[in-house]
Amino acid sequence: MVSSSAQTALGEFLRARRAQLDHTDLGLPLGIGRRRAPGLRREEMAALAGISIDYYIRLEQGKETNPSVSVLRGLARALCLDAEGTEHLFALADRASGRSARPATGPSVRPGIRQLLEKLRPCPAYVRSRTNDILASNPEGLALLAGIDEWPAERRNTTRYVFLHPAARTLYPDWTEAAAATVTQLREAVGADPDDPNLTALVEELTEASPEFVALWKRHEVRRRRTDRKTFCHPVAGEITFLYESLEIEPGGQRLAIYQTPPGNPAHDAVHLLALTVKKSYM
């Protein structure tokens, strides 16, 4: 049986964090009437999280104790939570519902793999989870996916990027083919665990945001991509064609993606130009 304190702790957390947000910092209008309390209004929080105002009120009142993964991720984004705050939000929701704890973020990447990412420079490389969350990357790996570094680390997902980041429409010369390929790859990758909550959350998010994703997902097409040739029209480095390799490095689905170019090829010079654009900060 779930204790009443566990049921109310989630609502208390939401109210406290909502009160710490300033609507002007989030680009929200002043709204109608005088604000009687600091922070965002409930209707503003609900809108930012992508849920109804009635549902959000029930969460704060402790009357709704079983929010889905997609709802929790929406709340985390709306509250501007960092990784630790997001993990705490998930833990409170698990306690409120009586579930066993579930991870809010992807699995960790071994130190040796992180070192390998550095050794692969200037070749772009990153590690993805089974559901295409980017778990670690070298600087060129992030720079290749133009604009993805604008998103917080927990939102960096290659499938989400293809469908929801505006830069992806011009980065891929044939965006339609790239979109179909990432969906067929996602179908194949999650075949071993179709009930993965991270997959459920991603599919729910993209279903709401992208009719193109919905049409491709309904096809149930599967393609295993271990190697391929991929062309990018990068806004700084120009057109680059890579030899792409995807290597499984963990039984749980972690995969290392490496983009290589042959020495002496014009694309090889473009990669060095890409390397000059990277930031010095790491994931």
Disulfide bonds with the S-S distance in Angstrom:
none
